[in-house]
Amino acid sequence: MFTEVDLSNIALELDEQERSLMAESMGGVDSPDYLRFLQENENPNVSLDGNFSVQVLRKALDVMNLPCVRAGSESLVDLRNASNEQAFICNLQAHWFSIRKLWGVWYNLNSLKKGPEIISDFYLSAYLDTLKNEGYDIFAVRGAFPDPARSDGTRA
């Protein structure tokens, strides 16, 4: 869907928008406050080790008409009924991973695991609740997902 270069371009675009807004609100590009802001926020949307901010991921998903809604917010993403969703993205510190329903089965697609792990509908809510208690930010991703490719390259 998106390459590292695509996400980097989104991050740079967001950084430029943020710098422009901050310069305007801080009295211009030569103001001490703005110069301090630049020193403290060199690349706020992508870290030097390649981790992207939630704003970058949200913007990329928005391009595909897949809104991303924080679980537990006013948007009524209820983790007790998580199996009613289609996908989640989870973040702790700089690590992102997704949990996605593919062909009617939930998969934990965490790159720190040996491979995709199946999660039952029954266990999904408990697993997400555990992640939330461990400090993860959890976002439900909604909308009409593209058909996933099967291992033979065909579409579902």
C-alpha angles and dihedrals in degrees: 000000000000129000126212087257092054091051091045090054091051089049092051091049091051091046090053092049090049093048090050093051092045093049090051094048095043099052102268141310093294097053117115091234092055093046090051089049090054092051093050096042107039097152108359097171100049127031124219090256092056103260115145129215123245088251090063093049092046092051091049091049091046089058087061093044090249107133117205116217125188112241114241094026127118088276089086098240095164112196089199087069096037094137088071089069128076103218145358133201117207130197135189117173103316100339121100127185137163137228111204138179108229123177089348095307127104117232131191102219097189111152089212089068124079090249142323113324123209115234120195121229087244094054097039097082092046092048093050090047089052091050091050091051089051089057102263120149107228126198128187112221112212137184140063106326120206114252110272119241117244121228089263090057096251123123124247 
